[in-house]
Amino acid sequence: MPLHGVGPWPGGREAWPADERYDPDLLEHGDRRNVVDRYRYWRLEAIVADLDTRRHPFHVAIENWQHDLNIGSIVRTANAFAAETVHIVGRRRWNRRGAMVTDRYQHLLHHPEVADLVAWARAEGLPIVAVDNVEGSQPVDTAELPERCILLFGQEGPGLSPEALAAADLAVEITQYGSTRSINAAAAAAIVMHEWVRRHARH
């Protein structure tokens, strides 16, 4: 099975870069992490610090009442699109397998109840955008999606709770053309985050 990433830094210790961002252990043994090339051999803390200089002003919130397996995948996508913070609402523990360790690079906040998330959002001046195909939702591709906002996602199956929908400033949905009523929660989150990036990301 082929190894991913890169091996030890070419040229040995004498050729190591004199830069505190680099991790001596990775320089010596290689970097097999799933990171983009610019972060090869960098310390975890250095990567997070660099990401903090260019994160986007949207947040992602996920309700976690039933230990939804999609949460890890949503965290991974939030990291890929450089979301500011991921908020877990409900149970503190969540299945990290789908995150593929990207949660180490992503700011995470926990809110025990929807009301706690709402209070935090109001204090920060962030509108809440609920993502669910319910009555009154606007197609996400035509809705006025705020640049600074919290994108709030529900669980696989039940979707968003009534409390979350009631607290939202805007509700959006993904236009579908087939026979199923809904798509996978992680897939829906990826579509909506990409819609935000398509409009607002500074390339």
TIMAR-14980 format. One record per residue (C-alpha): x, y, z; residue in one letter; residue number from 1. Coordinates in nm, 2 decimals. Layout:
<r><east>X</east><north>Y</north><up>Z</up><aa>A</aa><i>NUM</i></r>
...
This chain:
<r><east>0.00</east><north>0.00</north><up>0.00</up><aa>M</aa><i>1</i></r>
<r><east>0.16</east><north>0.33</north><up>-0.10</up><aa>P</aa><i>2</i></r>
<r><east>0.24</east><north>0.59</north><up>0.17</up><aa>L</aa><i>3</i></r>
<r><east>0.09</east><north>0.93</north><up>0.14</up><aa>H</aa><i>4</i></r>
<r><east>0.26</east><north>1.26</north><up>0.22</up><aa>G</aa><i>5</i></r>
<r><east>0.63</east><north>1.31</north><up>0.22</up><aa>V</aa><i>6</i></r>
<r><east>0.93</east><north>1.15</north><up>0.37</up><aa>G</aa><i>7</i></r>
<r><east>1.21</east><north>1.30</north><up>0.58</up><aa>P</aa><i>8</i></r>
<r><east>1.34</east><north>1.64</north><up>0.48</up><aa>W</aa><i>9</i></r>
<r><east>1.59</east><north>1.60</north><up>0.20</up><aa>P</aa><i>10</i></r>
<r><east>1.95</east><north>1.65</north><up>0.30</up><aa>G</aa><i>11</i></r>
<r><east>1.93</east><north>1.55</north><up>0.66</up><aa>G</aa><i>12</i></r>
<r><east>1.95</east><north>1.77</north><up>0.97</up><aa>R</aa><i>13</i></r>
<r><east>2.20</east><north>2.01</north><up>0.82</up><aa>E</aa><i>14</i></r>
<r><east>1.95</east><north>2.11</north><up>0.56</up><aa>A</aa><i>15</i></r>
<r><east>1.65</east><north>2.16</north><up>0.80</up><aa>W</aa><i>16</i></r>
<r><east>1.49</east><north>2.51</north><up>0.77</up><aa>P</aa><i>17</i></r>
<r><east>1.56</east><north>2.75</north><up>1.05</up><aa>A</aa><i>18</i></r>
<r><east>1.19</east><north>2.83</north><up>1.11</up><aa>D</aa><i>19</i></r>
<r><east>1.00</east><north>2.77</north><up>1.43</up><aa>E</aa><i>20</i></r>
<r><east>0.69</east><north>2.67</north><up>1.24</up><aa>R</aa><i>21</i></r>
<r><east>0.86</east><north>2.34</north><up>1.14</up><aa>Y</aa><i>22</i></r>
<r><east>0.83</east><north>2.03</north><up>1.36</up><aa>D</aa><i>23</i></r>
<r><east>1.16</east><north>1.85</north><up>1.42</up><aa>P</aa><i>24</i></r>
<r><east>1.00</east><north>1.51</north><up>1.45</up><aa>D</aa><i>25</i></r>
<r><east>0.82</east><north>1.56</north><up>1.11</up><aa>L</aa><i>26</i></r>
<r><east>1.14</east><north>1.69</north><up>0.95</up><aa>L</aa><i>27</i></r>
<r><east>1.32</east><north>1.38</north><up>1.07</up><aa>E</aa><i>28</i></r>
<r><east>1.06</east><north>1.11</north><up>1.00</up><aa>H</aa><i>29</i></r>
<r><east>0.84</east><north>1.25</north><up>0.73</up><aa>G</aa><i>30</i></r>
<r><east>0.49</east><north>1.40</north><up>0.73</up><aa>D</aa><i>31</i></r>
<r><east>0.21</east><north>1.16</north><up>0.64</up><aa>R</aa><i>32</i></r>
<r><east>-0.08</east><north>1.39</north><up>0.75</up><aa>R</aa><i>33</i></r>
<r><east>-0.36</east><north>1.49</north><up>0.53</up><aa>N</aa><i>34</i></r>
<r><east>-0.26</east><north>1.85</north><up>0.49</up><aa>V</aa><i>35</i></r>
<r><east>-0.20</east><north>2.08</north><up>0.19</up><aa>V</aa><i>36</i></r>
<r><east>0.16</east><north>2.11</north><up>0.07</up><aa>D</aa><i>37</i></r>
<r><east>0.21</east><north>2.46</north><up>0.22</up><aa>R</aa><i>38</i></r>
<r><east>0.17</east><north>2.30</north><up>0.57</up><aa>Y</aa><i>39</i></r>
<r><east>0.41</east><north>2.00</north><up>0.52</up><aa>R</aa><i>40</i></r>
<r><east>0.63</east><north>1.96</north><up>0.82</up><aa>Y</aa><i>41</i></r>
<r><east>0.46</east><north>2.24</north><up>1.01</up><aa>W</aa><i>42</i></r>
<r><east>0.37</east><north>2.21</north><up>1.38</up><aa>R</aa><i>43</i></r>
<r><east>0.00</east><north>2.17</north><up>1.45</up><aa>L</aa><i>44</i></r>
<r><east>0.00</east><north>2.50</north><up>1.64</up><aa>E</aa><i>45</i></r>
<r><east>0.16</east><north>2.68</north><up>1.35</up><aa>A</aa><i>46</i></r>
<r><east>-0.10</east><north>2.56</north><up>1.11</up><aa>I</aa><i>47</i></r>
<r><east>-0.38</east><north>2.67</north><up>1.34</up><aa>V</aa><i>48</i></r>
<r><east>-0.22</east><north>3.01</north><up>1.38</up><aa>A</aa><i>49</i></r>
<r><east>-0.18</east><north>3.05</north><up>1.00</up><aa>D</aa><i>50</i></r>
<r><east>-0.54</east><north>2.95</north><up>0.94</up><aa>L</aa><i>51</i></r>
<r><east>-0.65</east><north>3.20</north><up>1.20</up><aa>D</aa><i>52</i></r>
<r><east>-0.52</east><north>3.48</north><up>0.98</up><aa>T</aa><i>53</i></r>
<r><east>-0.75</east><north>3.39</north><up>0.69</up><aa>R</aa><i>54</i></r>
<r><east>-1.06</east><north>3.21</north><up>0.82</up><aa>R</aa><i>55</i></r>
<r><east>-1.39</east><north>3.31</north><up>0.67</up><aa>H</aa><i>56</i></r>
<r><east>-1.65</east><north>3.50</north><up>0.87</up><aa>P</aa><i>57</i></r>
<r><east>-1.91</east><north>3.22</north><up>0.86</up><aa>F</aa><i>58</i></r>
<r><east>-1.97</east><north>2.97</north><up>1.15</up><aa>H</aa><i>59</i></r>
<r><east>-2.12</east><north>2.63</north><up>1.13</up><aa>V</aa><i>60</i></r>
<r><east>-2.35</east><north>2.49</north><up>1.40</up><aa>A</aa><i>61</i></r>
<r><east>-2.48</east><north>2.14</north><up>1.43</up><aa>I</aa><i>62</i></r>
<r><east>-2.75</east><north>1.99</north><up>1.65</up><aa>E</aa><i>63</i></r>
<r><east>-2.62</east><north>1.68</north><up>1.83</up><aa>N</aa><i>64</i></r>
<r><east>-2.91</east><north>1.52</north><up>2.02</up><aa>W</aa><i>65</i></r>
<r><east>-2.87</east><north>1.17</north><up>1.88</up><aa>Q</aa><i>66</i></r>
<r><east>-2.49</east><north>1.13</north><up>1.83</up><aa>H</aa><i>67</i></r>
<r><east>-2.52</east><north>1.19</north><up>1.46</up><aa>D</aa><i>68</i></r>
<r><east>-2.24</east><north>1.03</north><up>1.26</up><aa>L</aa><i>69</i></r>
<r><east>-2.25</east><north>1.31</north><up>1.00</up><aa>N</aa><i>70</i></r>
<r><east>-2.10</east><north>1.56</north><up>1.25</up><aa>I</aa><i>71</i></r>
<r><east>-1.74</east><north>1.45</north><up>1.18</up><aa>G</aa><i>72</i></r>
<r><east>-1.79</east><north>1.49</north><up>0.80</up><aa>S</aa><i>73</i></r>
<r><east>-1.94</east><north>1.84</north><up>0.85</up><aa>I</aa><i>74</i></r>
<r><east>-1.64</east><north>1.94</north><up>1.07</up><aa>V</aa><i>75</i></r>
<r><east>-1.41</east><north>1.82</north><up>0.80</up><aa>R</aa><i>76</i></r>
<r><east>-1.59</east><north>2.02</north><up>0.53</up><aa>T</aa><i>77</i></r>
<r><east>-1.59</east><north>2.33</north><up>0.76</up><aa>A</aa><i>78</i></r>
<r><east>-1.21</east><north>2.30</north><up>0.79</up><aa>N</aa><i>79</i></r>
<r><east>-1.18</east><north>2.26</north><up>0.41</up><aa>A</aa><i>80</i></r>
<r><east>-1.37</east><north>2.59</north><up>0.36</up><aa>F</aa><i>81</i></r>
<r><east>-1.19</east><north>2.77</north><up>0.65</up><aa>A</aa><i>82</i></r>
<r><east>-1.50</east><north>2.83</north><up>0.86</up><aa>A</aa><i>83</i></r>
<r><east>-1.44</east><north>3.05</north><up>1.16</up><aa>E</aa><i>84</i></r>
<r><east>-1.58</east><north>2.81</north><up>1.43</up><aa>T</aa><i>85</i></r>
<r><east>-1.79</east><north>2.49</north><up>1.45</up><aa>V</aa><i>86</i></r>
<r><east>-2.05</east><north>2.49</north><up>1.72</up><aa>H</aa><i>87</i></r>
<r><east>-2.18</east><north>2.16</north><up>1.86</up><aa>I</aa><i>88</i></r>
<r><east>-2.53</east><north>2.21</north><up>2.01</up><aa>V</aa><i>89</i></r>
<r><east>-2.66</east><north>1.94</north><up>2.25</up><aa>G</aa><i>90</i></r>
<r><east>-2.44</east><north>1.65</north><up>2.35</up><aa>R</aa><i>91</i></r>
<r><east>-2.08</east><north>1.74</north><up>2.41</up><aa>R</aa><i>92</i></r>
<r><east>-1.95</east><north>1.41</north><up>2.28</up><aa>R</aa><i>93</i></r>
<r><east>-1.97</east><north>1.35</north><up>1.91</up><aa>W</aa><i>94</i></r>
<r><east>-1.83</east><north>1.09</north><up>1.67</up><aa>N</aa><i>95</i></r>
<r><east>-1.50</east><north>1.23</north><up>1.54</up><aa>R</aa><i>96</i></r>
<r><east>-1.42</east><north>0.95</north><up>1.29</up><aa>R</aa><i>97</i></r>
<r><east>-1.56</east><north>1.14</north><up>0.99</up><aa>G</aa><i>98</i></r>
<r><east>-1.35</east><north>1.44</north><up>1.08</up><aa>A</aa><i>99</i></r>
<r><east>-1.03</east><north>1.26</north><up>0.99</up><aa>M</aa><i>100</i></r>
<r><east>-0.84</east><north>1.46</north><up>1.26</up><aa>V</aa><i>101</i></r>
<r><east>-0.94</east><north>1.80</north><up>1.10</up><aa>T</aa><i>102</i></r>
<r><east>-1.10</east><north>1.89</north><up>1.43</up><aa>D</aa><i>103</i></r>
<r><east>-0.75</east><north>1.96</north><up>1.56</up><aa>R</aa><i>104</i></r>
<r><east>-0.72</east><north>2.25</north><up>1.32</up><aa>Y</aa><i>105</i></r>
<r><east>-1.07</east><north>2.38</north><up>1.37</up><aa>Q</aa><i>106</i></r>
<r><east>-1.21</east><north>2.60</north><up>1.65</up><aa>H</aa><i>107</i></r>
<r><east>-1.49</east><north>2.42</north><up>1.83</up><aa>L</aa><i>108</i></r>
<r><east>-1.75</east><north>2.55</north><up>2.08</up><aa>L</aa><i>109</i></r>
<r><east>-2.01</east><north>2.35</north><up>2.27</up><aa>H</aa><i>110</i></r>
<r><east>-2.36</east><north>2.48</north><up>2.36</up><aa>H</aa><i>111</i></r>
<r><east>-2.58</east><north>2.26</north><up>2.58</up><aa>P</aa><i>112</i></r>
<r><east>-2.90</east><north>2.40</north><up>2.44</up><aa>E</aa><i>113</i></r>
<r><east>-3.02</east><north>2.59</north><up>2.13</up><aa>V</aa><i>114</i></r>
<r><east>-3.09</east><north>2.89</north><up>2.36</up><aa>A</aa><i>115</i></r>
<r><east>-2.72</east><north>2.90</north><up>2.45</up><aa>D</aa><i>116</i></r>
<r><east>-2.62</east><north>2.91</north><up>2.08</up><aa>L</aa><i>117</i></r>
<r><east>-2.88</east><north>3.18</north><up>2.02</up><aa>V</aa><i>118</i></r>
<r><east>-2.75</east><north>3.39</north><up>2.31</up><aa>A</aa><i>119</i></r>
<r><east>-2.39</east><north>3.36</north><up>2.18</up><aa>W</aa><i>120</i></r>
<r><east>-2.50</east><north>3.45</north><up>1.82</up><aa>A</aa><i>121</i></r>
<r><east>-2.69</east><north>3.76</north><up>1.94</up><aa>R</aa><i>122</i></r>
<r><east>-2.39</east><north>3.88</north><up>2.15</up><aa>A</aa><i>123</i></r>
<r><east>-2.17</east><north>3.84</north><up>1.84</up><aa>E</aa><i>124</i></r>
<r><east>-2.42</east><north>4.01</north><up>1.61</up><aa>G</aa><i>125</i></r>
<r><east>-2.44</east><north>3.70</north><up>1.39</up><aa>L</aa><i>126</i></r>
<r><east>-2.77</east><north>3.61</north><up>1.21</up><aa>P</aa><i>127</i></r>
<r><east>-2.86</east><north>3.24</north><up>1.22</up><aa>I</aa><i>128</i></r>
<r><east>-2.93</east><north>3.07</north><up>0.89</up><aa>V</aa><i>129</i></r>
<r><east>-3.13</east><north>2.75</north><up>0.93</up><aa>A</aa><i>130</i></r>
<r><east>-3.07</east><north>2.48</north><up>0.67</up><aa>V</aa><i>131</i></r>
<r><east>-3.38</east><north>2.26</north><up>0.63</up><aa>D</aa><i>132</i></r>
<r><east>-3.64</east><north>2.19</north><up>0.37</up><aa>N</aa><i>133</i></r>
<r><east>-3.94</east><north>2.32</north><up>0.57</up><aa>V</aa><i>134</i></r>
<r><east>-4.22</east><north>2.55</north><up>0.48</up><aa>E</aa><i>135</i></r>
<r><east>-4.10</east><north>2.90</north><up>0.43</up><aa>G</aa><i>136</i></r>
<r><east>-3.74</east><north>2.80</north><up>0.34</up><aa>S</aa><i>137</i></r>
<r><east>-3.58</east><north>2.99</north><up>0.05</up><aa>Q</aa><i>138</i></r>
<r><east>-3.37</east><north>2.82</north><up>-0.21</up><aa>P</aa><i>139</i></r>
<r><east>-3.01</east><north>2.87</north><up>-0.10</up><aa>V</aa><i>140</i></r>
<r><east>-2.89</east><north>2.96</north><up>-0.45</up><aa>D</aa><i>141</i></r>
<r><east>-3.12</east><north>3.26</north><up>-0.46</up><aa>T</aa><i>142</i></r>
<r><east>-3.15</east><north>3.36</north><up>-0.10</up><aa>A</aa><i>143</i></r>
<r><east>-2.96</east><north>3.66</north><up>0.05</up><aa>E</aa><i>144</i></r>
<r><east>-2.69</east><north>3.46</north><up>0.23</up><aa>L</aa><i>145</i></r>
<r><east>-2.52</east><north>3.69</north><up>0.48</up><aa>P</aa><i>146</i></r>
<r><east>-2.14</east><north>3.72</north><up>0.48</up><aa>E</aa><i>147</i></r>
<r><east>-2.12</east><north>3.70</north><up>0.86</up><aa>R</aa><i>148</i></r>
<r><east>-2.35</east><north>3.43</north><up>0.98</up><aa>C</aa><i>149</i></r>
<r><east>-2.40</east><north>3.10</north><up>1.15</up><aa>I</aa><i>150</i></r>
<r><east>-2.51</east><north>2.82</north><up>0.92</up><aa>L</aa><i>151</i></r>
<r><east>-2.72</east><north>2.59</north><up>1.14</up><aa>L</aa><i>152</i></r>
<r><east>-2.77</east><north>2.22</north><up>1.05</up><aa>F</aa><i>153</i></r>
<r><east>-2.99</east><north>1.95</north><up>1.19</up><aa>G</aa><i>154</i></r>
<r><east>-2.95</east><north>1.58</north><up>1.23</up><aa>Q</aa><i>155</i></r>
<r><east>-3.00</east><north>1.31</north><up>0.97</up><aa>E</aa><i>156</i></r>
<r><east>-3.36</east><north>1.22</north><up>0.96</up><aa>G</aa><i>157</i></r>
<r><east>-3.55</east><north>1.47</north><up>1.19</up><aa>P</aa><i>158</i></r>
<r><east>-3.36</east><north>1.78</north><up>1.06</up><aa>G</aa><i>159</i></r>
<r><east>-3.36</east><north>2.09</north><up>1.28</up><aa>L</aa><i>160</i></r>
<r><east>-3.55</east><north>2.10</north><up>1.61</up><aa>S</aa><i>161</i></r>
<r><east>-3.85</east><north>2.33</north><up>1.64</up><aa>P</aa><i>162</i></r>
<r><east>-3.64</east><north>2.55</north><up>1.88</up><aa>E</aa><i>163</i></r>
<r><east>-3.37</east><north>2.59</north><up>1.62</up><aa>A</aa><i>164</i></r>
<r><east>-3.61</east><north>2.68</north><up>1.34</up><aa>L</aa><i>165</i></r>
<r><east>-3.79</east><north>2.93</north><up>1.56</up><aa>A</aa><i>166</i></r>
<r><east>-3.46</east><north>3.10</north><up>1.65</up><aa>A</aa><i>167</i></r>
<r><east>-3.34</east><north>3.13</north><up>1.29</up><aa>A</aa><i>168</i></r>
<r><east>-3.33</east><north>3.47</north><up>1.12</up><aa>D</aa><i>169</i></r>
<r><east>-3.35</east><north>3.30</north><up>0.78</up><aa>L</aa><i>170</i></r>
<r><east>-3.43</east><north>2.94</north><up>0.66</up><aa>A</aa><i>171</i></r>
<r><east>-3.28</east><north>2.80</north><up>0.33</up><aa>V</aa><i>172</i></r>
<r><east>-3.31</east><north>2.48</north><up>0.15</up><aa>E</aa><i>173</i></r>
<r><east>-3.14</east><north>2.30</north><up>-0.14</up><aa>I</aa><i>174</i></r>
<r><east>-3.34</east><north>2.26</north><up>-0.45</up><aa>T</aa><i>175</i></r>
<r><east>-3.38</east><north>1.89</north><up>-0.54</up><aa>Q</aa><i>176</i></r>
<r><east>-3.51</east><north>1.72</north><up>-0.86</up><aa>Y</aa><i>177</i></r>
<r><east>-3.54</east><north>1.35</north><up>-0.77</up><aa>G</aa><i>178</i></r>
<r><east>-3.78</east><north>1.14</north><up>-0.57</up><aa>S</aa><i>179</i></r>
<r><east>-3.62</east><north>1.16</north><up>-0.22</up><aa>T</aa><i>180</i></r>
<r><east>-3.74</east><north>1.43</north><up>0.02</up><aa>R</aa><i>181</i></r>
<r><east>-3.39</east><north>1.50</north><up>0.16</up><aa>S</aa><i>182</i></r>
<r><east>-3.02</east><north>1.44</north><up>0.11</up><aa>I</aa><i>183</i></r>
<r><east>-2.75</east><north>1.33</north><up>0.35</up><aa>N</aa><i>184</i></r>
<r><east>-2.69</east><north>1.59</north><up>0.62</up><aa>A</aa><i>185</i></r>
<r><east>-2.31</east><north>1.60</north><up>0.55</up><aa>A</aa><i>186</i></r>
<r><east>-2.37</east><north>1.64</north><up>0.18</up><aa>A</aa><i>187</i></r>
<r><east>-2.63</east><north>1.92</north><up>0.24</up><aa>A</aa><i>188</i></r>
<r><east>-2.38</east><north>2.10</north><up>0.47</up><aa>A</aa><i>189</i></r>
<r><east>-2.11</east><north>2.08</north><up>0.20</up><aa>A</aa><i>190</i></r>
<r><east>-2.34</east><north>2.23</north><up>-0.06</up><aa>I</aa><i>191</i></r>
<r><east>-2.44</east><north>2.52</north><up>0.16</up><aa>V</aa><i>192</i></r>
<r><east>-2.09</east><north>2.60</north><up>0.27</up><aa>M</aa><i>193</i></r>
<r><east>-1.97</east><north>2.59</north><up>-0.09</up><aa>H</aa><i>194</i></r>
<r><east>-2.25</east><north>2.83</north><up>-0.18</up><aa>E</aa><i>195</i></r>
<r><east>-2.13</east><north>3.07</north><up>0.09</up><aa>W</aa><i>196</i></r>
<r><east>-1.77</east><north>3.03</north><up>-0.04</up><aa>V</aa><i>197</i></r>
<r><east>-1.88</east><north>3.09</north><up>-0.40</up><aa>R</aa><i>198</i></r>
<r><east>-2.03</east><north>3.42</north><up>-0.31</up><aa>R</aa><i>199</i></r>
<r><east>-1.81</east><north>3.56</north><up>-0.04</up><aa>H</aa><i>200</i></r>
<r><east>-1.47</east><north>3.39</north><up>-0.03</up><aa>A</aa><i>201</i></r>
<r><east>-1.17</east><north>3.62</north><up>-0.09</up><aa>R</aa><i>202</i></r>
<r><east>-0.96</east><north>3.43</north><up>-0.34</up><aa>H</aa><i>203</i></r>
